[in-house]
Amino acid sequence: MKKRVLVIDDSADFREIYEDAISNAGFSVDTAANGKVGLDKMLLDRPDVILIDVRMPVLSGDETLAEMRKHKELDNLPVVVMTVMPADEKGQDVATAGPIVAYITKDTASPDDVINKIKEVLGTSQQPYDPKND
């Protein structure tokens, strides 16, 4: 079964680029345009890992992480924060808001970097799913 990745970002271009790249790497991908929609999707069908932006309308990344902490079923759900903010500007709110396992700076990370981070977080160095093996 494919591992599931939820990409939460208000940029449609970003969501499209990463949905294609992550899907082509063999993962199942879902997207959300803001934290509220993302949280609803997490509660409906828990993904294996989340990629989330910090600055978004409706419910920001740090607000979404804080909301996640209120739901026992989302415990230990790994979160990779993707942002344009440098590491020293992320602030304590994001750092203490939830189960963050990695930070990626959008303007320096390639899709391959993101896919490698997802694989690292999920503990796999190979394709998570290969239909030829079915």
HUNORZI-V359382 format. One record per helix or strand of 2 or more residues. SS is the DSSP state (H for helix, E for strand). FROM is the first residue (numbers start at 1). TO is the last residue. If there is no record, write none. Layout:
# HUNORZI-V359382
{{SS/FROM/TO} {SS/FROM/TO}}
This chain:
# HUNORZI-V359382
{{E/4/8} {H/12/24} {E/28/32} {H/35/44} {E/49/53} {H/61/68} {H/72/74} {E/78/83} {H/87/89} {H/91/97} {E/100/105} {H/111/122} {H/131/133}}
